Amino acid sequence: MLIVWVGYQYFMSRKAVRSSISLALVALTILIAVKNISGVVVYLSLARYYGADVGLHMMPLSILDLAIVALLLWIVRR
C-alpha cells in the first residue's frame, strides 16, 4: 500500500510541477507496483510446493523493493 501512496504523491505533484520527470516517476511507481504484485503471486505459487524456504530467497528482493520505495518517497517529499 505504501507504493500506492507514493504513486499518488507523485501524481499530485505532477499536476503542480508539470515537469517531464514527474510523469516518469509516476510510470516508475506503476512498474514497481506491478512487480510487487507479480512477486506476491510467484511467492504464493512457489510456497505451495516448496514451503517456507522460498521466502528466504525472496527476502533480498523484498528488501530491495523497500529501499526503492523509501528512496522514491524521499524524493517526492523533498
PyMOL Python script that loads the backbone (N, CA, C, O; Angstrom):
from pymol import cmd

cmd.read_pdbstr("""\
ATOM      1  N   MET A   1       0.816  -1.197   0.000  1.00  0.00           N
ATOM      2  CA  MET A   1       0.000   0.000   0.000  1.00  0.00           C
ATOM      3  C   MET A   1       0.860   1.262   0.000  1.00  0.00           C
ATOM      4  O   MET A   1       0.422   2.323  -0.445  1.00  0.00           O
ATOM      5  N   LEU A   2       2.093   1.134   0.506  1.00  0.00           N
ATOM      6  CA  LEU A   2       2.979   2.289   0.532  1.00  0.00           C
ATOM      7  C   LEU A   2       3.284   2.781  -0.872  1.00  0.00           C
ATOM      8  O   LEU A   2       3.354   3.988  -1.103  1.00  0.00           O
ATOM      9  N   ILE A   3       3.465   1.864  -1.808  1.00  0.00           N
ATOM     10  CA  ILE A   3       3.772   2.265  -3.181  1.00  0.00           C
ATOM     11  C   ILE A   3       2.594   2.996  -3.819  1.00  0.00           C
ATOM     12  O   ILE A   3       2.796   3.885  -4.646  1.00  0.00           O
ATOM     13  N   VAL A   4       1.383   2.638  -3.453  1.00  0.00           N
ATOM     14  CA  VAL A   4       0.206   3.340  -3.970  1.00  0.00           C
ATOM     15  C   VAL A   4       0.186   4.778  -3.452  1.00  0.00           C
ATOM     16  O   VAL A   4      -0.130   5.710  -4.191  1.00  0.00           O
ATOM     17  N   TRP A   5       0.527   4.945  -2.167  1.00  0.00           N
ATOM     18  CA  TRP A   5       0.567   6.286  -1.596  1.00  0.00           C
ATOM     19  C   TRP A   5       1.661   7.130  -2.256  1.00  0.00           C
ATOM     20  O   TRP A   5       1.447   8.302  -2.563  1.00  0.00           O
ATOM     21  N   VAL A   6       2.836   6.522  -2.473  1.00  0.00           N
ATOM     22  CA  VAL A   6       3.925   7.240  -3.133  1.00  0.00           C
ATOM     23  C   VAL A   6       3.507   7.614  -4.555  1.00  0.00           C
ATOM     24  O   VAL A   6       3.761   8.734  -4.999  1.00  0.00           O
ATOM     25  N   GLY A   7       2.870   6.686  -5.271  1.00  0.00           N
ATOM     26  CA  GLY A   7       2.388   6.987  -6.613  1.00  0.00           C
ATOM     27  C   GLY A   7       1.380   8.115  -6.620  1.00  0.00           C
ATOM     28  O   GLY A   7       1.388   8.956  -7.519  1.00  0.00           O
ATOM     29  N   TYR A   8       0.519   8.137  -5.631  1.00  0.00           N
ATOM     30  CA  TYR A   8      -0.457   9.221  -5.518  1.00  0.00           C
ATOM     31  C   TYR A   8       0.241  10.558  -5.289  1.00  0.00           C
ATOM     32  O   TYR A   8      -0.130  11.573  -5.879  1.00  0.00           O
ATOM     33  N   GLN A   9       1.250  10.549  -4.428  1.00  0.00           N
ATOM     34  CA  GLN A   9       2.009  11.774  -4.166  1.00  0.00           C
ATOM     35  C   GLN A   9       2.694  12.272  -5.434  1.00  0.00           C
ATOM     36  O   GLN A   9       2.698  13.471  -5.712  1.00  0.00           O
ATOM     37  N   TYR A  10       3.270  11.357  -6.196  1.00  0.00           N
ATOM     38  CA  TYR A  10       3.901  11.729  -7.465  1.00  0.00           C
ATOM     39  C   TYR A  10       2.878  12.313  -8.431  1.00  0.00           C
ATOM     40  O   TYR A  10       3.126  13.322  -9.090  1.00  0.00           O
ATOM     41  N   PHE A  11       1.732  11.660  -8.500  1.00  0.00           N
ATOM     42  CA  PHE A  11       0.702  12.128  -9.429  1.00  0.00           C
ATOM     43  C   PHE A  11       0.232  13.525  -9.055  1.00  0.00           C
ATOM     44  O   PHE A  11       0.054  14.372  -9.930  1.00  0.00           O
ATOM     45  N   MET A  12       0.033  13.770  -7.790  1.00  0.00           N
ATOM     46  CA  MET A  12      -0.418  15.084  -7.352  1.00  0.00           C
ATOM     47  C   MET A  12       0.671  16.132  -7.564  1.00  0.00           C
ATOM     48  O   MET A  12       0.368  17.268  -7.928  1.00  0.00           O
ATOM     49  N   SER A  13       1.919  15.771  -7.344  1.00  0.00           N
ATOM     50  CA  SER A  13       2.991  16.744  -7.570  1.00  0.00           C
ATOM     51  C   SER A  13       3.197  16.976  -9.062  1.00  0.00           C
ATOM     52  O   SER A  13       3.658  18.046  -9.459  1.00  0.00           O
ATOM     53  N   ARG A  14       2.864  15.999  -9.888  1.00  0.00           N
ATOM     54  CA  ARG A  14       2.980  16.159 -11.339  1.00  0.00           C
ATOM     55  C   ARG A  14       2.040  17.246 -11.817  1.00  0.00           C
ATOM     56  O   ARG A  14       2.388  18.030 -12.700  1.00  0.00           O
ATOM     57  N   LYS A  15       0.852  17.299 -11.239  1.00  0.00           N
ATOM     58  CA  LYS A  15      -0.103  18.346 -11.614  1.00  0.00           C
ATOM     59  C   LYS A  15       0.419  19.727 -11.225  1.00  0.00           C
ATOM     60  O   LYS A  15       0.230  20.690 -11.969  1.00  0.00           O
ATOM     61  N   ALA A  16       1.063  19.833 -10.085  1.00  0.00           N
ATOM     62  CA  ALA A  16       1.533  21.127  -9.597  1.00  0.00           C
ATOM     63  C   ALA A  16       2.822  21.564 -10.285  1.00  0.00           C
ATOM     64  O   ALA A  16       2.971  22.736 -10.629  1.00  0.00           O
ATOM     65  N   VAL A  17       3.751  20.636 -10.488  1.00  0.00           N
ATOM     66  CA  VAL A  17       5.065  20.985 -11.017  1.00  0.00           C
ATOM     67  C   VAL A  17       5.074  21.022 -12.538  1.00  0.00           C
ATOM     68  O   VAL A  17       5.745  21.864 -13.135  1.00  0.00           O
ATOM     69  N   ARG A  18       4.343  20.126 -13.160  1.00  0.00           N
ATOM     70  CA  ARG A  18       4.280  19.993 -14.611  1.00  0.00           C
ATOM     71  C   ARG A  18       5.666  19.795 -15.222  1.00  0.00           C
ATOM     72  O   ARG A  18       6.054  20.481 -16.168  1.00  0.00           O
ATOM     73  N   SER A  19       6.390  18.849 -14.664  1.00  0.00           N
ATOM     74  CA  SER A  19       7.723  18.516 -15.146  1.00  0.00           C
ATOM     75  C   SER A  19       7.666  17.186 -15.877  1.00  0.00           C
ATOM     76  O   SER A  19       6.830  16.337 -15.569  1.00  0.00           O
ATOM     77  N   SER A  20       8.553  17.006 -16.844  1.00  0.00           N
ATOM     78  CA  SER A  20       8.566  15.743 -17.593  1.00  0.00           C
ATOM     79  C   SER A  20       9.068  14.589 -16.732  1.00  0.00           C
ATOM     80  O   SER A  20       8.693  13.440 -16.966  1.00  0.00           O
ATOM     81  N   ILE A  21       9.901  14.873 -15.751  1.00  0.00           N
ATOM     82  CA  ILE A  21      10.400  13.805 -14.888  1.00  0.00           C
ATOM     83  C   ILE A  21       9.300  13.288 -13.962  1.00  0.00           C
ATOM     84  O   ILE A  21       9.343  12.131 -13.544  1.00  0.00           O
ATOM     85  N   SER A  22       8.332  14.116 -13.642  1.00  0.00           N
ATOM     86  CA  SER A  22       7.236  13.678 -12.777  1.00  0.00           C
ATOM     87  C   SER A  22       6.436  12.556 -13.425  1.00  0.00           C
ATOM     88  O   SER A  22       6.030  11.611 -12.749  1.00  0.00           O
ATOM     89  N   LEU A  23       6.210  12.655 -14.716  1.00  0.00           N
ATOM     90  CA  LEU A  23       5.500  11.588 -15.417  1.00  0.00           C
ATOM     91  C   LEU A  23       6.313  10.297 -15.406  1.00  0.00           C
ATOM     92  O   LEU A  23       5.751   9.209 -15.278  1.00  0.00           O
ATOM     93  N   ALA A  24       7.622  10.411 -15.537  1.00  0.00           N
ATOM     94  CA  ALA A  24       8.486   9.234 -15.475  1.00  0.00           C
ATOM     95  C   ALA A  24       8.438   8.602 -14.087  1.00  0.00           C
ATOM     96  O   ALA A  24       8.462   7.376 -13.971  1.00  0.00           O
ATOM     97  N   LEU A  25       8.371   9.409 -13.041  1.00  0.00           N
ATOM     98  CA  LEU A  25       8.283   8.875 -11.688  1.00  0.00           C
ATOM     99  C   LEU A  25       6.957   8.168 -11.451  1.00  0.00           C
ATOM    100  O   LEU A  25       6.915   7.149 -10.762  1.00  0.00           O
ATOM    101  N   VAL A  26       5.885   8.689 -12.007  1.00  0.00           N
ATOM    102  CA  VAL A  26       4.585   8.024 -11.895  1.00  0.00           C
ATOM    103  C   VAL A  26       4.638   6.671 -12.607  1.00  0.00           C
ATOM    104  O   VAL A  26       4.141   5.672 -12.087  1.00  0.00           O
ATOM    105  N   ALA A  27       5.239   6.644 -13.793  1.00  0.00           N
ATOM    106  CA  ALA A  27       5.372   5.382 -14.529  1.00  0.00           C
ATOM    107  C   ALA A  27       6.236   4.396 -13.757  1.00  0.00           C
ATOM    108  O   ALA A  27       5.941   3.201 -13.735  1.00  0.00           O
ATOM    109  N   LEU A  28       7.295   4.879 -13.125  1.00  0.00           N
ATOM    110  CA  LEU A  28       8.164   4.002 -12.344  1.00  0.00           C
ATOM    111  C   LEU A  28       7.426   3.396 -11.162  1.00  0.00           C
ATOM    112  O   LEU A  28       7.595   2.211 -10.875  1.00  0.00           O
ATOM    113  N   THR A  29       6.620   4.177 -10.478  1.00  0.00           N
ATOM    114  CA  THR A  29       5.874   3.637  -9.349  1.00  0.00           C
ATOM    115  C   THR A  29       4.846   2.606  -9.810  1.00  0.00           C
ATOM    116  O   THR A  29       4.591   1.629  -9.105  1.00  0.00           O
ATOM    117  N   ILE A  30       4.261   2.813 -10.971  1.00  0.00           N
ATOM    118  CA  ILE A  30       3.322   1.820 -11.509  1.00  0.00           C
ATOM    119  C   ILE A  30       4.055   0.519 -11.814  1.00  0.00           C
ATOM    120  O   ILE A  30       3.548  -0.562 -11.513  1.00  0.00           O
ATOM    121  N   LEU A  31       5.241   0.612 -12.406  1.00  0.00           N
ATOM    122  CA  LEU A  31       6.021  -0.588 -12.702  1.00  0.00           C
ATOM    123  C   LEU A  31       6.441  -1.316 -11.429  1.00  0.00           C
ATOM    124  O   LEU A  31       6.432  -2.546 -11.386  1.00  0.00           O
ATOM    125  N   ILE A  32       6.806  -0.571 -10.402  1.00  0.00           N
ATOM    126  CA  ILE A  32       7.172  -1.200  -9.134  1.00  0.00           C
ATOM    127  C   ILE A  32       5.967  -1.889  -8.511  1.00  0.00           C
ATOM    128  O   ILE A  32       6.100  -2.980  -7.956  1.00  0.00           O
ATOM    129  N   ALA A  33       4.803  -1.274  -8.594  1.00  0.00           N
ATOM    130  CA  ALA A  33       3.588  -1.896  -8.053  1.00  0.00           C
ATOM    131  C   ALA A  33       3.269  -3.188  -8.796  1.00  0.00           C
ATOM    132  O   ALA A  33       2.900  -4.183  -8.172  1.00  0.00           O
ATOM    133  N   VAL A  34       3.406  -3.185 -10.117  1.00  0.00           N
ATOM    134  CA  VAL A  34       3.164  -4.401 -10.902  1.00  0.00           C
ATOM    135  C   VAL A  34       4.168  -5.481 -10.528  1.00  0.00           C
ATOM    136  O   VAL A  34       3.804  -6.651 -10.415  1.00  0.00           O
ATOM    137  N   LYS A  35       5.433  -5.101 -10.335  1.00  0.00           N
ATOM    138  CA  LYS A  35       6.468  -6.060  -9.935  1.00  0.00           C
ATOM    139  C   LYS A  35       6.163  -6.652  -8.568  1.00  0.00           C
ATOM    140  O   LYS A  35       6.332  -7.853  -8.356  1.00  0.00           O
ATOM    141  N   ASN A  36       5.711  -5.807  -7.632  1.00  0.00           N
ATOM    142  CA  ASN A  36       5.381  -6.309  -6.302  1.00  0.00           C
ATOM    143  C   ASN A  36       4.210  -7.283  -6.335  1.00  0.00           C
ATOM    144  O   ASN A  36       4.236  -8.316  -5.666  1.00  0.00           O
ATOM    145  N   ILE A  37       3.198  -6.957  -7.106  1.00  0.00           N
ATOM    146  CA  ILE A  37       2.035  -7.847  -7.199  1.00  0.00           C
ATOM    147  C   ILE A  37       2.425  -9.173  -7.846  1.00  0.00           C
ATOM    148  O   ILE A  37       2.010 -10.237  -7.385  1.00  0.00           O
ATOM    149  N   SER A  38       3.218  -9.111  -8.909  1.00  0.00           N
ATOM    150  CA  SER A  38       3.651 -10.357  -9.551  1.00  0.00           C
ATOM    151  C   SER A  38       4.573 -11.152  -8.628  1.00  0.00           C
ATOM    152  O   SER A  38       4.553 -12.382  -8.656  1.00  0.00           O
ATOM    153  N   GLY A  39       5.375 -10.475  -7.816  1.00  0.00           N
ATOM    154  CA  GLY A  39       6.224 -11.168  -6.855  1.00  0.00           C
ATOM    155  C   GLY A  39       5.409 -11.918  -5.820  1.00  0.00           C
ATOM    156  O   GLY A  39       5.769 -13.026  -5.424  1.00  0.00           O
ATOM    157  N   VAL A  40       4.324 -11.323  -5.386  1.00  0.00           N
ATOM    158  CA  VAL A  40       3.450 -11.996  -4.419  1.00  0.00           C
ATOM    159  C   VAL A  40       2.829 -13.237  -5.046  1.00  0.00           C
ATOM    160  O   VAL A  40       2.743 -14.283  -4.402  1.00  0.00           O
ATOM    161  N   VAL A  41       2.398 -13.125  -6.298  1.00  0.00           N
ATOM    162  CA  VAL A  41       1.799 -14.272  -6.983  1.00  0.00           C
ATOM    163  C   VAL A  41       2.818 -15.400  -7.132  1.00  0.00           C
ATOM    164  O   VAL A  41       2.499 -16.563  -6.888  1.00  0.00           O
ATOM    165  N   VAL A  42       4.049 -15.055  -7.533  1.00  0.00           N
ATOM    166  CA  VAL A  42       5.098 -16.066  -7.685  1.00  0.00           C
ATOM    167  C   VAL A  42       5.423 -16.689  -6.334  1.00  0.00           C
ATOM    168  O   VAL A  42       5.561 -17.907  -6.227  1.00  0.00           O
ATOM    169  N   TYR A  43       5.545 -15.860  -5.306  1.00  0.00           N
ATOM    170  CA  TYR A  43       5.849 -16.376  -3.987  1.00  0.00           C
ATOM    171  C   TYR A  43       4.776 -17.350  -3.508  1.00  0.00           C
ATOM    172  O   TYR A  43       5.089 -18.429  -3.004  1.00  0.00           O
ATOM    173  N   LEU A  44       3.521 -16.970  -3.666  1.00  0.00           N
ATOM    174  CA  LEU A  44       2.443 -17.841  -3.197  1.00  0.00           C
ATOM    175  C   LEU A  44       2.386 -19.144  -3.973  1.00  0.00           C
ATOM    176  O   LEU A  44       2.114 -20.197  -3.396  1.00  0.00           O
ATOM    177  N   SER A  45       2.639 -19.086  -5.281  1.00  0.00           N
ATOM    178  CA  SER A  45       2.594 -20.322  -6.058  1.00  0.00           C
ATOM    179  C   SER A  45       3.790 -21.222  -5.739  1.00  0.00           C
ATOM    180  O   SER A  45       3.644 -22.443  -5.705  1.00  0.00           O
ATOM    181  N   LEU A  46       4.965 -20.641  -5.507  1.00  0.00           N
ATOM    182  CA  LEU A  46       6.130 -21.452  -5.152  1.00  0.00           C
ATOM    183  C   LEU A  46       6.043 -21.976  -3.725  1.00  0.00           C
ATOM    184  O   LEU A  46       6.467 -23.098  -3.446  1.00  0.00           O
ATOM    185  N   ALA A  47       5.497 -21.170  -2.822  1.00  0.00           N
ATOM    186  CA  ALA A  47       5.384 -21.596  -1.426  1.00  0.00           C
ATOM    187  C   ALA A  47       4.455 -22.793  -1.286  1.00  0.00           C
ATOM    188  O   ALA A  47       4.587 -23.585  -0.353  1.00  0.00           O
ATOM    189  N   ARG A  48       3.526 -22.919  -2.205  1.00  0.00           N
ATOM    190  CA  ARG A  48       2.608 -24.054  -2.160  1.00  0.00           C
ATOM    191  C   ARG A  48       3.371 -25.372  -2.352  1.00  0.00           C
ATOM    192  O   ARG A  48       3.021 -26.386  -1.748  1.00  0.00           O
ATOM    193  N   TYR A  49       4.410 -25.354  -3.191  1.00  0.00           N
ATOM    194  CA  TYR A  49       5.148 -26.575  -3.494  1.00  0.00           C
ATOM    195  C   TYR A  49       6.432 -26.724  -2.683  1.00  0.00           C
ATOM    196  O   TYR A  49       6.830 -27.845  -2.366  1.00  0.00           O
ATOM    197  N   TYR A  50       7.077 -25.632  -2.347  1.00  0.00           N
ATOM    198  CA  TYR A  50       8.378 -25.704  -1.691  1.00  0.00           C
ATOM    199  C   TYR A  50       8.369 -25.262  -0.242  1.00  0.00           C
ATOM    200  O   TYR A  50       9.392 -25.375   0.433  1.00  0.00           O
ATOM    201  N   GLY A  51       7.279 -24.776   0.244  1.00  0.00           N
ATOM    202  CA  GLY A  51       7.167 -24.382   1.635  1.00  0.00           C
ATOM    203  C   GLY A  51       7.784 -23.026   1.929  1.00  0.00           C
ATOM    204  O   GLY A  51       7.957 -22.197   1.036  1.00  0.00           O
ATOM    205  N   ALA A  52       8.110 -22.816   3.187  1.00  0.00           N
ATOM    206  CA  ALA A  52       8.589 -21.511   3.645  1.00  0.00           C
ATOM    207  C   ALA A  52      10.006 -21.197   3.185  1.00  0.00           C
ATOM    208  O   ALA A  52      10.446 -20.054   3.310  1.00  0.00           O
ATOM    209  N   ASP A  53      10.735 -22.183   2.654  1.00  0.00           N
ATOM    210  CA  ASP A  53      12.104 -21.936   2.200  1.00  0.00           C
ATOM    211  C   ASP A  53      12.160 -20.932   1.059  1.00  0.00           C
ATOM    212  O   ASP A  53      13.196 -20.303   0.843  1.00  0.00           O
ATOM    213  N   VAL A  54      11.083 -20.776   0.338  1.00  0.00           N
ATOM    214  CA  VAL A  54      11.038 -19.826  -0.771  1.00  0.00           C
ATOM    215  C   VAL A  54      11.177 -18.399  -0.249  1.00  0.00           C
ATOM    216  O   VAL A  54      11.777 -17.550  -0.908  1.00  0.00           O
ATOM    217  N   GLY A  55      10.634 -18.141   0.910  1.00  0.00           N
ATOM    218  CA  GLY A  55      10.676 -16.800   1.485  1.00  0.00           C
ATOM    219  C   GLY A  55      12.096 -16.314   1.722  1.00  0.00           C
ATOM    220  O   GLY A  55      12.381 -15.126   1.572  1.00  0.00           O
ATOM    221  N   LEU A  56      12.984 -17.218   2.090  1.00  0.00           N
ATOM    222  CA  LEU A  56      14.373 -16.847   2.326  1.00  0.00           C
ATOM    223  C   LEU A  56      15.030 -16.325   1.057  1.00  0.00           C
ATOM    224  O   LEU A  56      15.831 -15.392   1.113  1.00  0.00           O
ATOM    225  N   HIS A  57      14.702 -16.913  -0.080  1.00  0.00           N
ATOM    226  CA  HIS A  57      15.287 -16.488  -1.346  1.00  0.00           C
ATOM    227  C   HIS A  57      14.627 -15.227  -1.893  1.00  0.00           C
ATOM    228  O   HIS A  57      15.237 -14.500  -2.676  1.00  0.00           O
ATOM    229  N   MET A  58      13.408 -14.966  -1.495  1.00  0.00           N
ATOM    230  CA  MET A  58      12.711 -13.776  -1.987  1.00  0.00           C
ATOM    231  C   MET A  58      12.907 -12.571  -1.073  1.00  0.00           C
ATOM    232  O   MET A  58      12.537 -11.456  -1.438  1.00  0.00           O
ATOM    233  N   MET A  59      13.484 -12.780   0.113  1.00  0.00           N
ATOM    234  CA  MET A  59      13.682 -11.680   1.044  1.00  0.00           C
ATOM    235  C   MET A  59      14.598 -10.582   0.485  1.00  0.00           C
ATOM    236  O   MET A  59      14.279  -9.406   0.662  1.00  0.00           O
ATOM    237  N   PRO A  60      15.712 -10.901  -0.175  1.00  0.00           N
ATOM    238  CA  PRO A  60      16.531  -9.805  -0.736  1.00  0.00           C
ATOM    239  C   PRO A  60      15.761  -8.948  -1.742  1.00  0.00           C
ATOM    240  O   PRO A  60      15.968  -7.736  -1.804  1.00  0.00           O
ATOM    241  N   LEU A  61      14.886  -9.556  -2.517  1.00  0.00           N
ATOM    242  CA  LEU A  61      14.071  -8.775  -3.448  1.00  0.00           C
ATOM    243  C   LEU A  61      13.113  -7.860  -2.712  1.00  0.00           C
ATOM    244  O   LEU A  61      12.892  -6.725  -3.132  1.00  0.00           O
ATOM    245  N   SER A  62      12.548  -8.336  -1.630  1.00  0.00           N
ATOM    246  CA  SER A  62      11.639  -7.516  -0.839  1.00  0.00           C
ATOM    247  C   SER A  62      12.384  -6.361  -0.179  1.00  0.00           C
ATOM    248  O   SER A  62      11.866  -5.246  -0.113  1.00  0.00           O
ATOM    249  N   ILE A  63      13.586  -6.618   0.306  1.00  0.00           N
ATOM    250  CA  ILE A  63      14.386  -5.554   0.916  1.00  0.00           C
ATOM    251  C   ILE A  63      14.764  -4.518  -0.130  1.00  0.00           C
ATOM    252  O   ILE A  63      14.734  -3.319   0.144  1.00  0.00           O
ATOM    253  N   LEU A  64      15.121  -4.971  -1.330  1.00  0.00           N
ATOM    254  CA  LEU A  64      15.438  -4.051  -2.416  1.00  0.00           C
ATOM    255  C   LEU A  64      14.221  -3.206  -2.792  1.00  0.00           C
ATOM    256  O   LEU A  64      14.346  -2.001  -3.014  1.00  0.00           O
ATOM    257  N   ASP A  65      13.065  -3.824  -2.862  1.00  0.00           N
ATOM    258  CA  ASP A  65      11.829  -3.085  -3.146  1.00  0.00           C
ATOM    259  C   ASP A  65      11.558  -2.036  -2.078  1.00  0.00           C
ATOM    260  O   ASP A  65      11.164  -0.914  -2.396  1.00  0.00           O
ATOM    261  N   LEU A  66      11.762  -2.385  -0.832  1.00  0.00           N
ATOM    262  CA  LEU A  66      11.546  -1.436   0.256  1.00  0.00           C
ATOM    263  C   LEU A  66      12.516  -0.259   0.137  1.00  0.00           C
ATOM    264  O   LEU A  66      12.129   0.888   0.360  1.00  0.00           O
ATOM    265  N   ALA A  67      13.759  -0.534  -0.210  1.00  0.00           N
ATOM    266  CA  ALA A  67      14.741   0.538  -0.381  1.00  0.00           C
ATOM    267  C   ALA A  67      14.354   1.457  -1.543  1.00  0.00           C
ATOM    268  O   ALA A  67      14.501   2.676  -1.445  1.00  0.00           O
ATOM    269  N   ILE A  68      13.866   0.881  -2.632  1.00  0.00           N
ATOM    270  CA  ILE A  68      13.449   1.683  -3.786  1.00  0.00           C
ATOM    271  C   ILE A  68      12.265   2.567  -3.428  1.00  0.00           C
ATOM    272  O   ILE A  68      12.239   3.747  -3.776  1.00  0.00           O
ATOM    273  N   VAL A  69      11.297   2.006  -2.741  1.00  0.00           N
ATOM    274  CA  VAL A  69      10.116   2.787  -2.349  1.00  0.00           C
ATOM    275  C   VAL A  69      10.513   3.882  -1.364  1.00  0.00           C
ATOM    276  O   VAL A  69       9.999   4.998  -1.443  1.00  0.00           O
ATOM    277  N   ALA A  70      11.425   3.577  -0.435  1.00  0.00           N
ATOM    278  CA  ALA A  70      11.883   4.595   0.512  1.00  0.00           C
ATOM    279  C   ALA A  70      12.607   5.721  -0.218  1.00  0.00           C
ATOM    280  O   ALA A  70      12.426   6.891   0.121  1.00  0.00           O
ATOM    281  N   LEU A  71      13.423   5.383  -1.214  1.00  0.00           N
ATOM    282  CA  LEU A  71      14.121   6.395  -1.995  1.00  0.00           C
ATOM    283  C   LEU A  71      13.132   7.256  -2.781  1.00  0.00           C
ATOM    284  O   LEU A  71      13.273   8.478  -2.832  1.00  0.00           O
ATOM    285  N   LEU A  72      12.149   6.628  -3.384  1.00  0.00           N
ATOM    286  CA  LEU A  72      11.136   7.386  -4.112  1.00  0.00           C
ATOM    287  C   LEU A  72      10.340   8.292  -3.191  1.00  0.00           C
ATOM    288  O   LEU A  72      10.016   9.425  -3.549  1.00  0.00           O
ATOM    289  N   LEU A  73      10.024   7.791  -2.001  1.00  0.00           N
ATOM    290  CA  LEU A  73       9.304   8.606  -1.022  1.00  0.00           C
ATOM    291  C   LEU A  73      10.151   9.797  -0.587  1.00  0.00           C
ATOM    292  O   LEU A  73       9.636  10.906  -0.445  1.00  0.00           O
ATOM    293  N   TRP A  74      11.440   9.575  -0.376  1.00  0.00           N
ATOM    294  CA  TRP A  74      12.335  10.652  -0.009  1.00  0.00           C
ATOM    295  C   TRP A  74      12.394  11.715  -1.108  1.00  0.00           C
ATOM    296  O   TRP A  74      12.404  12.911  -0.817  1.00  0.00           O
ATOM    297  N   ILE A  75      12.433  11.275  -2.376  1.00  0.00           N
ATOM    298  CA  ILE A  75      12.490  12.207  -3.500  1.00  0.00           C
ATOM    299  C   ILE A  75      11.213  13.038  -3.578  1.00  0.00           C
ATOM    300  O   ILE A  75      11.276  14.250  -3.784  1.00  0.00           O
ATOM    301  N   VAL A  76      10.073  12.407  -3.419  1.00  0.00           N
ATOM    302  CA  VAL A  76       8.820  13.143  -3.577  1.00  0.00           C
ATOM    303  C   VAL A  76       8.559  14.084  -2.401  1.00  0.00           C
ATOM    304  O   VAL A  76       7.897  15.107  -2.579  1.00  0.00           O
ATOM    305  N   ARG A  77       9.049  13.774  -1.227  1.00  0.00           N
ATOM    306  CA  ARG A  77       8.802  14.615  -0.060  1.00  0.00           C
ATOM    307  C   ARG A  77       9.803  15.763   0.030  1.00  0.00           C
ATOM    308  O   ARG A  77       9.604  16.677   0.831  1.00  0.00           O
ATOM    309  N   ARG A  78      10.862  15.746  -0.758  1.00  0.00           N
ATOM    310  CA  ARG A  78      11.908  16.761  -0.735  1.00  0.00           C
ATOM    311  C   ARG A  78      11.522  18.016  -1.414  1.00  0.00           C
ATOM    312  O   ARG A  78      12.313  18.957  -1.468  1.00  0.00           O
TER     313      ARG A  78
END
""", "prot")
cmd.dss("prot")
cmd.show_as("cartoon", "prot")
cmd.util.cbc("prot")
cmd.orient("prot")
